[in-house]
Amino acid sequence: MTTCILSGMESQPAGPPRRHRRNPEASRAAILESAREVFAERGYPHATIREIARRAGVTHGLVMRHFGTKERLLIEALPGPRAAAGVLEGDLETLPDRVAAVFVEETESAGGEHALVALIRSAASGEAAAMPLYAAVEREITTAFREVLGPGTEPYADLLGSLLIGVTFARHVARTGALADLTRDELVSYLAPAIRALLAPVIAADGTGGQARLGHTASPAAPSRG
C-alpha cells in the first residue's frame, strides 16, 4: 500500500486564514507560504486556489494576478527552484558550497514532508497528474543552473539538477541507505564535494576566462580534501 501526500487521500485540518495584507510583496510571500502548506497537506490535484487564498488572507483574483496558474504557483512555492535561484549570485568557485547549504536547508525545513518531496513521491509512483508537473519543476531547476554556469554547460546543469532530485528521493522518499541516516551538517559535508567534482570542468573553465573547452570528454577532478 502506497501512501502519498499528493494523492490527497487524507486532508489535514485547514488552518485559520491569515490577516489580509495590502503590501504586494507581503501578499506574495503569504500566498507562497499558504501554497506550500496546502500542497503538502492535500496534494496538487486536490489543492485549490480558493483555499490557498483563504489561508493567505487575500482574494482568489489576487493569487491569479500574482501567479497566473496553479502550476506556476506550485513551481514557485517549491524549494527546488527557489534554492536554485538563491545561489545564482557569487562566483563559481564557491557555488558547490552554496548549492549544498541552501538545498539542504530548503529540503529539510519541513522535516522532509513538504511539497517537493510529495511531488517526487507521486511522480515515482506513476501518478498521471504529477508527471508533467515534475518535469516542469525539473526544467525550472536546470534552467536556473544553466544561467549561472554559462553557455555550453547544459549537461552539467542537467546532471546537477538530477543529483539534487536523486538525493531528495533517496533521503525522503525511499528513506534507505546511508543518505537517509545523515544529519543535515553531514549531508552538506558530503554533497558539497560531490557537486564540486561534478562541476570541476566548469569551474576550471571559468578560472581560465572561459578558454577551456567544455565537452563530453572532460573528466571531473577529484574533490579537494584541504
C-alpha positions in Angstrom: 0.0 0.0 0.0 1.4 3.4 -1.0 0.8 6.5 1.0 1.3 9.6 -1.0 0.8 13.2 0.2 -0.1 14.4 -3.2 -2.9 11.9 -3.6 -4.9 13.9 -1.1 -6.5 10.7 0.3 -6.4 12.3 3.8 -6.7 16.1 4.2 -5.3 17.8 7.2 -7.5 20.3 9.1 -7.5 23.7 7.3 -5.5 26.4 9.1 -7.0 29.7 10.0 -6.9 32.5 7.4 -4.0 35.0 7.8 -4.7 38.6 8.1 -5.2 40.4 4.8 -2.1 42.2 3.5 -2.1 45.3 1.3 1.7 45.2 0.6 2.2 43.3 -2.7 5.4 41.7 -1.6 3.9 40.6 1.7 0.8 39.3 -0.1 3.0 37.3 -2.5 5.0 35.8 0.4 1.8 34.9 2.3 0.4 33.2 -0.8 3.6 31.1 -1.3 3.6 30.1 2.4 0.0 29.1 2.2 0.5 27.3 -1.1 3.3 25.2 0.4 1.0 24.2 3.3 -2.0 23.3 1.2 0.0 21.4 -1.5 1.8 19.4 1.2 -1.5 18.6 3.0 -3.8 17.9 0.2 -1.7 17.3 -2.8 -1.6 19.1 -6.1 -4.8 17.7 -7.6 -6.9 18.5 -4.5 -5.3 21.8 -3.6 -7.5 24.8 -4.6 -6.6 28.4 -5.3 -9.6 29.4 -3.1 -8.2 27.6 -0.1 -4.7 29.0 -0.6 -6.2 32.5 -0.9 -8.3 32.0 2.2 -5.3 31.0 4.3 -3.2 33.8 2.9 -5.9 36.3 3.7 -6.2 37.5 0.1 -8.6 37.1 -2.7 -8.7 34.4 -5.4 -8.2 37.1 -8.0 -5.0 38.4 -6.3 -3.5 34.9 -6.3 -4.2 34.6 -10.0 -2.8 38.1 -10.7 0.5 37.2 -9.0 0.9 33.7 -10.5 -1.5 33.1 -13.3 -2.0 29.3 -12.9 -1.9 26.8 -10.1 1.0 25.0 -11.8 3.0 28.3 -11.8 2.2 28.8 -8.1 3.4 25.3 -7.2 6.6 25.7 -9.1 7.4 29.0 -7.4 6.4 27.6 -4.0 8.7 24.5 -4.2 12.1 24.6 -2.6 14.0 23.3 -5.6 13.5 26.3 -8.0 13.8 28.7 -5.1 17.0 27.1 -3.9 18.5 27.2 -7.4 17.6 30.9 -7.8 19.0 31.6 -4.4 22.5 30.6 -5.3 22.9 32.4 -8.6 24.8 35.3 -7.2 28.5 34.7 -6.4 31.5 33.2 -8.1 31.6 29.6 -9.5 34.4 28.6 -7.1 32.0 28.8 -4.1 28.9 27.6 -6.0 29.1 24.0 -4.8 29.1 25.1 -1.1 26.2 27.5 -1.7 24.2 24.9 -3.6 24.7 22.2 -0.9 23.9 24.5 2.0 20.8 26.1 0.5 19.4 22.9 -0.9 19.7 21.0 2.4 18.3 23.9 4.3 15.3 24.1 2.0 14.5 20.4 1.7 15.0 19.8 5.4 13.0 22.8 6.6 9.7 20.8 7.0 11.2 17.6 8.2 11.1 16.1 4.7 7.3 16.4 4.4 6.9 19.3 2.1 5.5 19.7 -1.4 8.7 18.9 -3.3 9.1 15.5 -1.6 5.4 14.8 -2.1 5.8 15.7 -5.8 8.8 13.4 -6.3 7.0 10.6 -4.4 3.9 11.0 -6.6 6.0 11.0 -9.8 7.8 7.9 -8.7 4.5 6.1 -8.1 3.4 7.0 -11.6 0.6 9.4 -10.7 -0.5 10.9 -14.0 -1.1 14.4 -12.6 2.3 14.6 -11.1 4.4 13.7 -14.1 4.1 16.9 -16.2 4.4 19.0 -13.1 7.6 17.1 -12.0 9.0 17.7 -15.5 8.2 21.4 -15.2 9.9 21.7 -11.8 13.0 19.8 -13.2 13.2 22.2 -16.1 13.0 25.2 -13.7 15.9 23.9 -11.6 18.2 23.0 -14.5 17.4 26.3 -16.3 18.4 28.3 -13.3 21.7 26.4 -13.1 22.4 26.8 -16.8 22.1 30.5 -16.4 24.8 30.7 -13.8 27.1 28.0 -15.3 27.1 29.7 -18.7 26.9 28.6 -22.3 27.9 25.1 -23.3 27.3 23.7 -19.8 23.8 22.2 -20.3 24.8 18.6 -19.5 26.4 19.8 -16.2 23.3 21.8 -15.3 21.1 18.7 -16.0 23.4 16.4 -14.0 23.4 18.8 -11.1 19.6 19.0 -11.1 19.4 15.2 -11.3 21.8 14.8 -8.4 19.7 17.0 -6.2 16.5 15.3 -7.1 18.1 11.9 -6.6 19.3 12.9 -3.2 15.8 14.1 -2.2 14.4 10.8 -3.4 16.9 8.6 -1.5 16.7 10.6 1.7 12.9 11.4 1.9 11.1 9.0 -0.3 13.0 5.7 -0.3 14.5 6.5 3.1 17.0 3.7 2.9 20.8 3.7 2.8 23.4 5.9 4.2 21.9 9.2 2.9 18.8 8.7 5.0 20.8 8.4 8.2 23.0 11.5 7.8 22.4 14.7 9.8 21.9 18.0 8.0 25.6 19.0 8.5 26.8 15.6 7.4 24.7 15.7 4.3 26.1 19.2 3.4 29.7 17.9 4.0 29.2 15.1 1.5 27.1 16.9 -1.0 29.4 20.0 -1.5 32.4 18.0 -2.6 30.2 15.8 -4.8 28.9 18.9 -6.5 32.4 20.3 -6.8 33.6 17.2 -8.5 30.7 17.3 -10.9 31.3 20.9 -11.8 35.1 20.8 -11.8 35.4 21.3 -15.6 33.1 24.3 -15.5 34.9 25.9 -12.5 38.3 25.3 -14.3 37.0 26.9 -17.5 35.8 29.9 -15.5 39.2 30.2 -13.9 40.8 30.4 -17.3 38.5 33.1 -18.6 36.3 30.5 -20.3 39.1 29.4 -22.7 38.9 25.8 -21.6 36.5 23.9 -23.8 33.7 22.1 -22.1 32.5 18.8 -23.7 31.6 15.2 -23.1 35.3 14.2 -22.9 36.0 16.4 -19.9 36.8 14.4 -16.8 35.8 15.9 -13.4 38.6 16.5 -11.0 38.6 14.8 -7.6 37.1 17.0 -4.8 39.6 18.8 -2.7 40.2 17.4 0.8 42.0 20.5 2.0 
